[in-house]
């Protein structure tokens, strides 16, 4: 099955959903491209850590504060205490 893509004036192409689905990639995933000697290229998904996993590492679990604790923090903030 041949799929024709158009090159923009900026030299970019957009891969269609069926191509991305065939490769098994989602938004945020990366692709590896090998430029072959005969003017062709080989495109494949880059395996490894996904963007979602990286952003998940930034989240630090915190315990929930009680209403009393929130009130104390707010009151000390208004009073200029740290």
N, C-alpha and C positions, 0 to 999 in steps of 0.2 A: 504494500500500500504506500503510494507516494503522497506526501503532503507538501504543498508549496507554501513557502513563507515569503513575506515581502521585507526587504531591507529598507529601513527608514533613512532619511537624509543624515541622521546622526550615526549611521552604521549599525543600528540595532535591529534585532528581530524579536518577535514575541512568539513564544511556544504556545501552541493551542492546548486546550484542556485535555484532549485525547492523547497528546504526546506526553504531557506531564503525568497523566493517569497511567499510561503504558510504562513509564519509567518508575512509577510508584513514589513520586515526589509531591510534597505539599509546600505551601507558602513557608518561606524561611529556610527550606532545605537548600543545599548547594549542589552544583553539578560540576563534574570534571570533564574537560574537553581535551582530547589528544588530537593534534594537527598531524595528519598523515602525509607522507611524501608525495602522494599522487593528487594532492589538492582536495582530498576528502578530510573529514573529521569524524572522530568517534566521541559520542556524548554518552555519559553514564552518571548515575547519581553518586554523589560522594557519600560514602558510608562513614558513620562516626556519630558524634554528638549533634543532635538537632538543636535548632534555636530554642525550641520550647524547653528542652532539658537545661540549657544554659541559663535561661531566665529563671527557671525553677530553683537553680542553685542560689540565686540571690535572695530568696525569701528566707527569712530567719523566723522560725516558730517562736511565738510569744504567748505567754499565758494571758488570759483575759483578765481585765481589771474589774473590780467591783465598782458599784456606783459610789460607794464611800471613797475609794481610792481615787477615782476620777475627780470627785468633788474636792478632795484634799489637794490634788495636783493643780486644779484650776484655781483654787483659793490662794495657794502659795504663789502661783504665777501672777495673779492680780496684785498680790501684796509686794511683788518685786523680789521674792525669795527664790533661790534656786536650789 
